[in-house]
Amino acid sequence: MKKTERAQRPRDISLRWELFLYLALFIVFVLAVVWLFQVKLLDRFYESIKRRELIRTADTIEEHIGKSSLYTVAYQNAVDYGICVMVLRIEGINAIKLVAVDVTGDSVLSNMTDKYVTELYNKSKEQGGEYIDKRTKGELADAGLYYPRFFFHPQRDYYTDSDAKIVSTILIRLVQGTGDEEYAILLNVEMTPMGAVVSTMSMQYLWIAVALIVGSLFLALIISRTISRPIERMNSAAKRLASGNYDVNFSGEGFREIRELADTLNYAARELSKNDRLQKELIANISHDLRTPLTMITGYGELIRDIPGENTPENIQAIIDEAERLNQLVNDLLDLSRLQAGAGQLKISRFNLTDTVRDTMQRYEKLVQATGYRINFWSDREVYVEADRNMILQVLYNLINNAINYSGEEKLVRVVQSVGEKVVRISVIDTGEGIPPEHLPYIWDRYYKVDKVHRRAAVGTGIGLSIVKNVLELHRARYGVDSTPGKGSTFWFELPTVPPDEVEANTENQN
């Protein structure tokens, strides 16, 4: 079913064509925006700009009405913006020309009729003192409002040159002087039709669009070659890694992100290789630990069955001891699996940590008497903590068991309680061979062996340090190990202390 679904799924697009698609879409978007503003809306922008220049010039000239600088200002604005300027003083029905600047030589202002002046004046009065008129020169000539001086047709009364299509925009603004004088500011700007320009630009943009799309294809090919080749090599290496070949090497070239990805994949390959090796060692070690007691149980059982008189309490006790060892190993594995799966639930309580350590030491009295081990505990005060007492007991048992297994010929284990500021540290010290520095980060792994030789532990099951790590991390407690080769190791953990006054207050409340 899965193969059929995979066969029916459409083929994924390659990185090369995705890059080309994205670049092409971006180019189309840019061209559309440029075409909209530079071609489609060119007339509107051009007209809007000219209107703003007319209004700005009118404002500037209005500020200089009645001043000696009027002509200079009018001339300067006319030259700067290509605007024809005329300023009239209105006296009754007469209009006296004060300023006239024609930058074109054939401005409508220079050749307009009195009828047109009167029309503009009346409309500006109706519009509150300002009016803008927009017509072609041909329309003005046909209406008898403008006398063109050039480009006449010899047999007609009006000219037919393209000059007739030029759009003339006139702004008239009425201004009140300091006295009773009234002035009229007339500004004229001529705008050539943009049809030919728009047509030319449209053709240019068409060719530009084709060139950019072709260029985007080549750019996509170059970029994809830089990006996709390292990714394809890493993909091939990842497939070999997935098949169980942990000796692959991910080589990343080009962009920083690809190099970082290659480094991350190489790190992942090393970790997978290490985990695979540890898993194989774990299976071998657990098999060894299971096989040994099972072999002994089978052997003692057959001995009791086959040989009369061997049904002794010692032989029966050996079978019981090995069965208990099996039970302890299974329980430890279950505890570790539960802790690593996050299923362990803390049952926080306030208890005397010093008494708890003393109680733990009593468990080893029989071992001390039978094997000659010496286990000492030192403390200078009683300390209370808030933690899961049963889990902390597991930590103590496993650390002491580990110290016993690696205590060396001296068979000396010391447990030290040291109290700092708001924290207590429990240290378990052995006098064994110590641990080389390069092995320290891995000793908390299950069944990790510094010498890689699996030995049957004197006590415990061999996975105690892994349980210690998970319990302490569940408590968010600090822990660690200090070791010097040839001088032994010190395993320690820290827990926050409870102030004595809180302990006393809590005891009084319980009473």
MIRODREN-482036 format. One line per field, with one value per residue (C-alpha): x, y, z; residue in three letters. Coordinates in pm, 1 decimal, decimal comma, always signed. Last residue first. Example, Ala and Ser with C-alpha at 12.3 -4.5 7.8 and 13.67 -1.06 7.14 Angstrom:
// MIRODREN-482036
east <- (+1367,0|+1230,0)
north <- (-106,0|-450,0)
up <- (+714,0|+780,0)
residu <- (SER|ALA)
// end
This chain:
// MIRODREN-482036
east <- (+281,1|+292,2|+294,9|+583,1|+784,9|+728,6|+843,9|+1151,5|+1238,0|+1178,0|+1404,3|+1675,9|+1697,3|+1627,1|+1930,3|+1952,3|+2097,9|+2444,6|+2600,9|+2942,6|+3159,1|+3522,9|+3771,7|+4094,5|+4465,1|+4622,1|+4447,0|+4300,2|+3924,7|+3663,8|+3305,7|+2985,2|+2649,1|+2426,4|+2059,1|+1766,7|+1577,2|+1506,0|+1866,8|+1968,6|+1753,6|+1871,6|+2242,2|+2221,0|+2036,3|+2314,6|+2570,7|+2400,1|+2401,6|+2654,2|+2421,4|+2503,3|+2768,5|+3098,2|+3041,1|+3102,1|+3356,5|+3320,0|+3651,2|+3628,2|+3895,6|+3687,9|+3362,0|+3027,3|+2751,9|+2484,1|+2630,4|+2732,7|+3098,9|+3095,7|+3208,6|+3490,6|+3658,3|+3898,0|+4007,9|+4140,5|+3948,8|+4093,9|+4277,6|+4091,9|+4092,7|+3722,1|+3540,3|+3163,8|+3086,2|+2754,3|+2728,0|+2486,1|+2356,6|+2222,3|+2577,6|+2798,2|+2765,1|+3000,7|+2893,5|+3167,3|+3133,2|+3462,3|+3528,5|+3835,5|+3900,6|+4275,8|+4328,1|+4115,2|+3800,4|+3646,9|+3356,0|+3312,4|+3298,2|+3030,8|+2826,8|+2859,9|+2739,1|+2455,7|+2331,9|+2345,1|+2159,8|+1893,9|+1847,5|+1800,7|+1521,8|+1350,8|+1378,9|+1227,9|+1361,4|+1347,1|+1663,7|+1760,1|+2116,0|+2247,1|+2598,9|+2969,5|+2958,4|+3186,6|+3091,9|+3333,0|+3313,3|+3592,4|+3577,3|+3703,5|+3491,9|+3253,8|+3240,5|+3215,6|+2955,9|+2743,6|+2769,1|+2679,3|+2311,3|+2401,8|+2564,0|+2229,2|+2080,8|+2370,0|+2311,8|+1941,9|+2026,5|+2238,9|+1971,7|+1707,5|+1380,2|+1140,8|+925,8|+898,3|+742,9|+898,0|+729,6|+941,7|+773,1|+1025,2|+1119,9|+1476,3|+1346,9|+1117,2|+1389,1|+1633,2|+1386,2|+1301,5|+1670,0|+1730,7|+1438,4|+1561,4|+1912,7|+1778,6|+1562,4|+1856,5|+2065,1|+1783,2|+1779,2|+2158,2|+2124,3|+1837,1|+2034,2|+2336,1|+2110,7|+1986,4|+2346,3|+2439,1|+2123,4|+2222,6|+2047,0|+2382,3|+2311,3|+2222,3|+2379,2|+2161,6|+1890,4|+2090,5|+2373,7|+2127,8|+1979,4|+2322,8|+2426,4|+2103,2|+2113,8|+2481,8|+2419,8|+2125,5|+2336,1|+2610,1|+2388,2|+2195,8|+2503,5|+2668,7|+2359,2|+2338,6|+2701,6|+2662,1|+2341,2|+2498,4|+2814,4|+2605,3|+2408,8|+2729,5|+2868,5|+2546,5|+2538,6|+2896,4|+2823,6|+2508,4|+2706,9|+2973,6|+2710,0|+2529,2|+2855,7|+2916,0|+2558,1|+2610,4|+2938,0|+2770,6|+2482,3|+2729,1|+2907,0|+2573,2|+2472,0|+2806,0|+2754,1|+2998,2|+3120,4|+2995,8|+3151,9|+2957,8|+3180,0|+3044,1|+3197,9|+2864,3|+2741,1|+2415,1|+2175,9|+2068,2|+2429,6|+2452,7|+2134,1|+2280,8|+2592,2|+2378,0|+2183,6|+2509,7|+2633,6|+2302,4|+2315,5|+2670,0|+2556,3|+2231,8|+2374,8|+2649,2|+2493,5|+2156,8|+2306,0|+2457,0|+2145,6|+1919,6|+2139,0|+2115,6|+1735,9|+1718,6|+1913,5|+1656,6|+1381,9|+1575,6|+1632,6|+1267,6|+1147,9|+1393,7|+1265,4|+907,2|+1012,2|+1168,3|+854,0|+643,0|+892,7|+857,6|+477,6|+474,7|+705,6|+490,0|+174,2|+324,8|+148,2|+370,3|+286,9|+284,3|+297,1|+123,2|+108,7|-119,0|-103,0|-381,6|-348,4|-600,3|-505,0|-713,9|-413,6|-166,7|-252,5|-530,9|-429,8|-628,9|-479,8|-482,1|-333,2|-304,0|-239,0|-168,0|-172,9|+24,5|-189,1|-185,8|+195,1|+157,8|+107,6|-238,1|-253,0|-573,4|-731,8|-676,2|-515,6|-151,4|-159,3|-13,4|+284,7|+371,6|+210,5|-91,3|-362,5|-546,7|-900,0|-1081,1|-1242,1|-1061,8|-729,5|-790,5|-884,5|-570,8|-352,4|-481,9|-688,7|-643,3|-773,1|-682,3|-874,2|-798,1|-975,9|-1281,1|-1384,5|-1637,7|-1379,4|-1130,1|-1394,5|-1448,3|-1075,2|-1016,3|-1302,4|-1184,1|-833,0|-973,5|-1184,2|-881,4|-715,9|-419,5|-89,3|+174,8|-7,6|-49,6|+328,3|+504,3|+860,3|+890,3|+1038,5|+784,4|+823,9|+572,6|+559,9|+351,9|+82,2|-200,6|-551,1|-846,5|-1208,8|-1157,6|-784,2|-651,7|-274,5|-143,2|+140,9|+246,0|+466,4|+557,4|+678,2|+985,1|+1040,0|+1374,7|+1356,7|+1007,0|+1091,4|+1396,5|+1204,4|+919,0|+1158,4|+1357,8|+1042,0|+891,8|+1209,6|+1095,3|+803,0|+429,7|+366,5|+668,9|+484,9|+235,7|+526,0|+634,7|+282,1|+219,7|+547,0|+447,8|+102,3|+249,2|+515,2|+247,2|+41,8|+347,5|+416,3|+55,9|+55,5|+370,1|+245,3|-86,1|+76,6|+323,5|+55,7|+57,8|+421,1|+652,9|+426,8|+246,6|+534,7|+778,4|+543,6|+480,0|+851,6|+930,6|+660,2|+770,0|+1128,9|+1019,2|+816,2|+1111,0|+1347,0|+1107,7|+1054,6|+1425,8|+1503,9|+1237,2|+1372,8|+1723,3|+1600,1|+1419,4|+1042,2|+901,6|+759,7|+387,4|+273,9|+125,8|+439,3|+459,4|+96,4|+150,7|+466,9|+281,7|+0,0)
north <- (+1821,6|+1853,4|+2231,8|+2216,1|+1994,3|+2235,4|+2529,5|+2336,7|+2246,1|+2600,8|+2732,3|+2483,1|+2618,2|+2350,1|+2255,8|+2257,0|+1931,7|+1854,2|+1546,1|+1385,3|+1107,9|+1117,2|+896,3|+711,6|+792,5|+610,6|+824,2|+1135,0|+1165,4|+1426,8|+1329,5|+1524,2|+1627,8|+1935,1|+1874,3|+1933,5|+1666,0|+1474,3|+1538,8|+1375,3|+1067,5|+1032,9|+1058,7|+821,4|+562,2|+581,8|+548,2|+232,8|+37,6|-225,9|-454,3|-394,5|-551,3|-722,4|-636,9|-906,2|-765,3|-645,9|-541,0|-214,0|-63,2|+248,9|+54,5|+211,9|-25,7|+241,7|+585,3|+797,0|+710,7|+886,2|+1243,4|+1115,5|+889,9|+1147,9|+1252,0|+902,9|+743,3|+643,6|+324,5|+271,9|+454,4|+540,2|+857,1|+915,7|+1285,8|+1424,8|+1801,0|+2020,6|+2355,7|+2679,1|+2813,2|+2507,9|+2183,9|+1891,4|+1527,5|+1273,8|+905,2|+716,7|+380,9|+171,6|-172,0|-97,1|-333,4|-132,1|+62,9|+9,1|-224,5|-69,3|+283,5|+175,1|+17,6|+338,1|+549,2|+308,1|+287,7|+665,7|+741,6|+481,0|+631,9|+969,9|+810,1|+677,5|+1013,9|+1221,7|+1564,8|+1843,6|+1857,1|+1850,3|+1849,7|+1728,9|+1844,1|+1760,9|+1467,4|+1171,6|+823,3|+532,9|+211,5|-40,4|-359,4|-680,8|-919,7|-1078,0|-809,4|-516,5|-694,8|-766,7|-404,2|-271,3|-211,1|-10,2|+255,0|+340,3|+421,1|+662,5|+830,8|+873,2|+1012,4|+1284,0|+1358,7|+1431,2|+1453,8|+1696,4|+1530,5|+1540,4|+1241,9|+1276,3|+1094,9|+883,5|+847,2|+1065,1|+783,8|+792,2|+747,3|+457,5|+283,8|+321,7|+186,7|-109,7|-187,5|-161,8|-393,7|-651,4|-643,9|-669,6|-969,7|-1142,5|-1078,9|-1210,7|-1529,1|-1558,3|-1524,9|-1777,1|-2036,1|-1984,5|-2015,3|-2355,2|-2470,4|-2350,4|-2498,7|-2842,9|-3056,7|-3198,8|-3525,2|-3724,6|-3591,7|-3549,6|-3310,0|-3093,8|-3063,2|-2995,9|-2707,8|-2576,7|-2571,2|-2419,8|-2143,5|-2082,8|-2066,6|-1833,0|-1617,3|-1583,6|-1563,8|-1257,4|-1049,5|-1164,1|-1093,9|-752,2|-689,6|-802,9|-606,7|-296,8|-337,4|-352,1|-47,9|+133,9|+73,4|+189,1|+492,2|+579,2|+541,6|+746,4|+1015,7|+1020,0|+1038,0|+1319,9|+1516,7|+1466,4|+1578,4|+1892,9|+1974,0|+1926,7|+2151,6|+2417,3|+2400,9|+2429,0|+2728,5|+2900,0|+2882,4|+2710,2|+2367,2|+2095,7|+1752,6|+1491,1|+1191,5|+841,3|+594,7|+524,0|+285,3|+156,4|+193,9|+535,3|+653,9|+541,7|+738,6|+1038,9|+1021,6|+1041,1|+1333,3|+1504,4|+1472,6|+1604,8|+1894,4|+1982,0|+1978,2|+2167,0|+2489,2|+2601,2|+2436,1|+2574,9|+2924,2|+2891,8|+2736,4|+2992,1|+3273,6|+3125,4|+3109,7|+3455,9|+3594,5|+3451,3|+3613,2|+3940,4|+3952,8|+3878,2|+4143,7|+4400,7|+4331,9|+4395,0|+4690,6|+4857,6|+4810,3|+4963,7|+5249,5|+5339,6|+5332,5|+5540,6|+5799,6|+5819,0|+5863,1|+6114,2|+6423,2|+6735,9|+6932,2|+7311,1|+7510,7|+7842,5|+8054,7|+8355,2|+8557,1|+8814,1|+9113,2|+9324,2|+9655,7|+9789,2|+9816,2|+9549,6|+9352,9|+9099,2|+8800,4|+8626,6|+8299,6|+8179,7|+7844,3|+7761,7|+7415,7|+7391,3|+7048,2|+7026,3|+6877,8|+7194,8|+7184,5|+6871,2|+7110,7|+7192,6|+7568,0|+7763,4|+8002,3|+7769,8|+7773,5|+7840,0|+7615,2|+7809,5|+7666,4|+7973,1|+8273,4|+8101,8|+8342,5|+8195,8|+8228,0|+8200,9|+7870,9|+7691,4|+7836,5|+7719,6|+7371,5|+7354,0|+7468,0|+7177,1|+7247,0|+7254,2|+7541,6|+7573,6|+7817,6|+8012,0|+8295,0|+8126,5|+7910,5|+8163,4|+8441,1|+8209,7|+8141,5|+8513,8|+8586,5|+8293,1|+8402,5|+8763,8|+8658,7|+8432,3|+8716,6|+8947,6|+8705,7|+8480,4|+8520,4|+8575,8|+8366,0|+8083,4|+8067,9|+8083,7|+8186,3|+7890,9|+8061,1|+8344,0|+8574,3|+8856,9|+9081,6|+9390,5|+9373,1|+9616,6|+9472,0|+9699,4|+9652,5|+9811,9|+9815,4|+9461,6|+9433,0|+9149,8|+8900,8|+8668,4|+8361,3|+8090,6|+7775,8|+7565,9|+7474,0|+7637,2|+7905,1|+8022,5|+8003,9|+8231,8|+8477,2|+8511,5|+8559,0|+8823,2|+8999,9|+9017,2|+9126,8|+9488,7|+9388,3|+9439,1|+9065,3|+8874,5|+8615,5|+8560,1|+8470,6|+8186,6|+8048,5|+8060,7|+7877,0|+7599,5|+7571,4|+7546,5|+7296,8|+7083,7|+7086,2|+6987,0|+6690,9|+6572,1|+6596,7|+6390,2|+6135,6|+6104,2|+6075,5|+5810,5|+5596,6|+5313,0|+5346,7|+5428,4|+5344,8|+5038,0|+4918,6|+4945,5|+4748,4|+4485,3|+4460,8|+4405,1|+4137,9|+3963,9|+3966,6|+3817,8|+3548,6|+3462,2|+3444,5|+3217,7|+2990,1|+2973,5|+2886,4|+2616,4|+2488,5|+2437,6|+2301,2|+2018,1|+1981,8|+1680,2|+1406,7|+1361,4|+1092,4|+791,3|+580,1|+665,8|+570,5|+238,0|+165,3|+239,0|+0,0)
up <- (+6729,6|+6348,4|+6376,7|+6627,1|+6391,9|+6097,5|+6306,1|+6414,7|+6054,0|+5937,5|+6214,1|+6115,0|+5756,0|+5489,4|+5282,4|+4902,7|+4763,3|+4628,1|+4469,5|+4483,7|+4340,1|+4449,4|+4267,7|+4344,4|+4364,5|+4068,4|+3808,2|+3975,4|+3987,6|+4064,6|+3985,2|+3940,9|+4073,7|+4092,7|+4167,5|+3933,6|+4133,9|+3809,5|+3715,6|+4043,3|+3978,3|+3615,4|+3699,2|+3995,8|+3783,6|+3522,7|+3801,0|+3928,6|+3605,1|+3707,8|+3904,8|+4268,2|+4487,8|+4407,1|+4044,8|+3783,1|+3546,1|+3191,5|+3043,5|+2846,4|+3080,4|+3148,2|+3143,5|+3054,1|+3164,9|+3128,8|+3069,1|+3369,6|+3312,3|+2975,6|+3053,0|+3281,2|+3022,4|+2873,2|+3223,9|+3314,3|+3604,7|+3940,0|+4033,6|+4360,2|+4689,7|+4700,3|+4806,9|+4827,4|+4871,8|+4998,6|+4957,9|+5151,5|+5030,5|+5181,5|+5225,3|+5260,6|+5453,7|+5400,6|+5446,2|+5378,0|+5286,7|+5286,1|+5122,2|+5201,0|+5049,9|+5049,2|+4754,7|+4519,9|+4603,0|+4258,1|+4339,0|+4684,9|+4538,2|+4288,6|+4565,6|+4771,0|+4479,0|+4404,4|+4761,2|+4812,3|+4487,7|+4559,4|+4907,3|+4737,9|+4533,7|+4847,1|+5022,9|+4741,1|+4826,3|+5084,5|+5295,2|+5661,5|+5793,4|+6131,3|+6205,7|+6176,8|+5938,2|+5861,0|+5741,0|+5714,3|+5507,5|+5562,8|+5357,3|+5519,9|+5321,4|+5572,4|+5844,7|+5601,3|+5387,9|+5697,4|+5811,8|+5464,2|+5532,3|+5842,4|+5622,6|+5466,3|+5805,9|+5871,8|+5532,7|+5612,7|+5955,5|+5791,6|+5531,4|+5795,9|+5609,1|+5439,9|+5174,4|+4795,6|+4624,0|+4277,5|+3990,2|+3755,7|+3416,6|+3234,6|+2997,0|+3130,4|+3485,9|+3394,7|+3194,3|+3483,8|+3737,9|+3513,3|+3460,5|+3834,9|+3907,4|+3655,4|+3803,9|+4158,7|+4067,9|+3905,5|+4214,4|+4432,5|+4221,6|+4266,3|+4641,4|+4659,3|+4457,4|+4681,7|+4988,3|+4865,2|+4824,3|+5174,3|+5331,1|+5198,0|+4941,1|+4837,4|+5024,1|+4716,5|+4397,7|+4088,3|+4193,5|+4435,0|+4184,1|+3899,2|+4097,1|+4195,7|+3831,6|+3703,0|+3965,2|+3888,7|+3514,6|+3566,5|+3795,7|+3529,7|+3219,3|+3334,8|+3407,4|+3084,6|+2879,2|+3044,4|+2950,5|+2590,0|+2539,9|+2695,5|+2487,5|+2172,0|+2285,8|+2375,1|+2025,7|+1863,2|+2090,6|+1995,0|+1625,9|+1663,6|+1845,5|+1573,5|+1299,9|+1482,1|+1507,4|+1135,0|+1070,9|+1277,8|+1100,0|+761,5|+865,6|+981,3|+645,5|+464,3|+678,6|+608,2|+232,6|+1,5|+94,6|+328,4|+359,4|+553,5|+629,4|+657,1|+903,4|+1072,3|+801,9|+949,4|+655,3|+784,0|+765,3|+403,7|+331,4|+513,7|+295,6|-18,4|+125,8|+221,2|-136,6|-270,0|-24,4|-131,4|-497,8|-433,6|-297,3|-537,2|-842,3|-736,5|-728,1|-1076,5|-1230,5|-1061,2|-1197,3|-1547,9|-1522,8|-1364,8|-1661,7|-1901,9|-1694,4|-1681,3|-2057,9|-2135,2|-1890,7|-2029,3|-2379,9|-2272,7|-2060,9|-2363,7|-2570,9|-2295,8|-2259,6|-2626,2|-2612,8|-2294,2|-2450,2|-2763,1|-2558,9|-2315,5|-2451,6|-2401,6|-2089,8|-2088,6|-1769,7|-1710,2|-1400,1|-1353,0|-1031,4|-1009,0|-781,7|-596,1|-440,1|-154,5|+74,7|+174,4|-139,2|-186,6|-400,0|-672,5|-795,2|-1153,6|-1251,3|-1619,9|-1760,3|-2132,1|-2293,5|-2617,0|-2892,0|-3105,3|-3108,8|-3317,3|-3607,9|-3735,4|-3690,2|-3701,2|-3951,6|-4243,8|-4591,3|-4490,5|-4181,1|-3892,4|-3703,4|-3499,5|-3327,3|-3180,0|-3071,6|-2773,4|-2635,4|-2967,6|-2873,8|-3159,2|-3039,6|-2681,3|-2801,0|-3019,6|-2732,0|-2527,0|-2215,6|-1836,0|-1621,7|-1255,6|-1031,0|-715,8|-533,9|-382,5|-678,5|-814,4|-807,8|-981,2|-1246,3|-1305,8|-1340,7|-1577,4|-1803,0|-1802,4|-1900,3|-2173,6|-2315,3|-2304,1|-2541,6|-2466,1|-2649,8|-2379,3|-2120,0|-2373,3|-2386,1|-2723,0|-2632,0|-2393,6|-2083,9|-2087,1|-1783,6|-1741,1|-1435,0|-1356,5|-1626,6|-1552,7|-1564,3|-1631,6|-1532,3|-1194,7|-1129,2|-1112,3|-1081,6|-1297,5|-1240,2|-1523,0|-1499,1|-1749,2|-1575,9|-1665,9|-1298,4|-1221,7|-1494,2|-1399,9|-1030,1|-1078,6|-1297,5|-1049,0|-756,5|-942,6|-1058,7|-710,6|-531,6|-517,3|-297,5|-354,7|-395,0|-260,5|-46,5|-329,6|-561,2|-329,5|-285,4|-660,4|-722,8|-479,7|-639,0|-990,1|-878,2|-710,6|-1031,5|-1235,9|-1007,3|-1027,2|-1406,5|-1436,8|-1184,4|-1366,1|-1708,0|-1583,4|-1418,6|-1670,2|-1770,8|-1481,9|-1187,4|-1315,8|-1533,4|-1237,7|-1011,0|-1277,1|-1352,6|-985,1|-952,1|-1270,5|-1141,9|-809,6|-983,8|-1207,4|-908,9|-719,2|-1018,2|-1098,9|-737,7|-741,6|-1070,9|-931,8|-598,1|-775,4|-793,0|-613,8|-836,8|-792,1|-546,6|-724,7|-682,3|-312,3|-258,9|-437,8|-236,9|+88,6|+0,0)
residu <- (ASN|GLN|ASN|GLU|THR|ASN|ALA|GLU|VAL|GLU|ASP|PRO|PRO|VAL|THR|PRO|LEU|GLU|PHE|TRP|PHE|THR|SER|GLY|LYS|GLY|PRO|THR|SER|ASP|VAL|GLY|TYR|ARG|ALA|ARG|HIS|LEU|GLU|LEU|VAL|ASN|LYS|VAL|ILE|SER|LEU|GLY|ILE|GLY|THR|GLY|VAL|ALA|ALA|ARG|ARG|HIS|VAL|LYS|ASP|VAL|LYS|TYR|TYR|ARG|ASP|TRP|ILE|TYR|PRO|LEU|HIS|GLU|PRO|PRO|ILE|GLY|GLU|GLY|THR|ASP|ILE|VAL|SER|ILE|ARG|VAL|VAL|LYS|GLU|GLY|VAL|SER|GLN|VAL|VAL|ARG|VAL|LEU|LYS|GLU|GLU|GLY|SER|TYR|ASN|ILE|ALA|ASN|ASN|ILE|LEU|ASN|TYR|LEU|VAL|GLN|LEU|ILE|MET|ASN|ARG|ASP|ALA|GLU|VAL|TYR|VAL|GLU|ARG|ASP|SER|TRP|PHE|ASN|ILE|ARG|TYR|GLY|THR|ALA|GLN|VAL|LEU|LYS|GLU|TYR|ARG|GLN|MET|THR|ASP|ARG|VAL|THR|ASP|THR|LEU|ASN|PHE|ARG|SER|ILE|LYS|LEU|GLN|GLY|ALA|GLY|ALA|GLN|LEU|ARG|SER|LEU|ASP|LEU|LEU|ASP|ASN|VAL|LEU|GLN|ASN|LEU|ARG|GLU|ALA|GLU|ASP|ILE|ILE|ALA|GLN|ILE|ASN|GLU|PRO|THR|ASN|GLU|GLY|PRO|ILE|ASP|ARG|ILE|LEU|GLU|GLY|TYR|GLY|THR|ILE|MET|THR|LEU|PRO|THR|ARG|LEU|ASP|HIS|SER|ILE|ASN|ALA|ILE|LEU|GLU|LYS|GLN|LEU|ARG|ASP|ASN|LYS|SER|LEU|GLU|ARG|ALA|ALA|TYR|ASN|LEU|THR|ASP|ALA|LEU|GLU|ARG|ILE|GLU|ARG|PHE|GLY|GLU|GLY|SER|PHE|ASN|VAL|ASP|TYR|ASN|GLY|SER|ALA|LEU|ARG|LYS|ALA|ALA|SER|ASN|MET|ARG|GLU|ILE|PRO|ARG|SER|ILE|THR|ARG|SER|ILE|ILE|LEU|ALA|LEU|PHE|LEU|SER|GLY|VAL|ILE|LEU|ALA|VAL|ALA|ILE|TRP|LEU|TYR|GLN|MET|SER|MET|THR|SER|VAL|VAL|ALA|GLY|MET|PRO|THR|MET|GLU|VAL|ASN|LEU|LEU|ILE|ALA|TYR|GLU|GLU|ASP|GLY|THR|GLY|GLN|VAL|LEU|ARG|ILE|LEU|ILE|THR|SER|VAL|ILE|LYS|ALA|ASP|SER|ASP|THR|TYR|TYR|ASP|ARG|GLN|PRO|HIS|PHE|PHE|PHE|ARG|PRO|TYR|TYR|LEU|GLY|ALA|ASP|ALA|LEU|GLU|GLY|LYS|THR|ARG|LYS|ASP|ILE|TYR|GLU|GLY|GLY|GLN|GLU|LYS|SER|LYS|ASN|TYR|LEU|GLU|THR|VAL|TYR|LYS|ASP|THR|MET|ASN|SER|LEU|VAL|SER|ASP|GLY|THR|VAL|ASP|VAL|ALA|VAL|LEU|LYS|ILE|ALA|ASN|ILE|GLY|GLU|ILE|ARG|LEU|VAL|MET|VAL|CYS|ILE|GLY|TYR|ASP|VAL|ALA|ASN|GLN|TYR|ALA|VAL|THR|TYR|LEU|SER|SER|LYS|GLY|ILE|HIS|GLU|GLU|ILE|THR|ASP|ALA|THR|ARG|ILE|LEU|GLU|ARG|ARG|LYS|ILE|SER|GLU|TYR|PHE|ARG|ASP|LEU|LEU|LYS|VAL|GLN|PHE|LEU|TRP|VAL|VAL|ALA|LEU|VAL|PHE|VAL|ILE|PHE|LEU|ALA|LEU|TYR|LEU|PHE|LEU|GLU|TRP|ARG|LEU|SER|ILE|ASP|ARG|PRO|ARG|GLN|ALA|ARG|GLU|THR|LYS|LYS|MET)
// end
